[in-house]
Amino acid sequence: MITLIIPLFMVGAIVLMMRSQKKRQQQVQSMQSAMEPGSAVRTIGGLYATVKSINDSTVELEIAPGVITHFAKSAVAAVIDPQEYDEIINGRPEGDEEAELADVEPIETEDDTTHDEAVSLDKGEGDKPVGK
């Protein structure tokens, strides 16, 4: 009885591994088919770029204006939404910065001096040199 359970368990584990590998391959193929010139992508190394052209086994990526590099198709990890790519490359949208600045509260010191007063005190006005 035990001799039948162990082989069945092993066969089941192998079938599950093969199925997940096939599913992963299908995801990679669909991602690569979605890649076209002008698409924003992320490589497996974390490089963000724009697709310039696609060859049989390579992709030409523009990593900066006028800088084009060649990568293997398998090096592309994901095709990214254009809005997400713009936010990553250019920073946050303008509306978010204004909202964040509105939430900032002024910093108060213990003696309630303003920044200008604190700077003038640091200049040593009226202070005697230490150690003389």
Sequence and secondary structure as in RCSB ss.txt:
>XXXX:A:sequence
MITLIIPLFMVGAIVLMMRSQKKRQQQVQSMQSAMEPGSAVRTIGGLYATVKSINDSTVELEIAPGVITHFAKSA
VAAVIDPQEYDEIINGRPEGDEEAELADVEPIETEDDTTHDEAVSLDKGEGDKPVGK
>XXXX:A:secstr
 HHHHHHHHHHHHHHHHHHHHHHHHHHHHHHHHH  TT EEEETTS EEEEEEE SSEEEEEEETTEEEEEEGGG
EEEEE HHHHHHHHH S HHHHHHHHHT      TT   HHHHHHHHTTTT   TT 
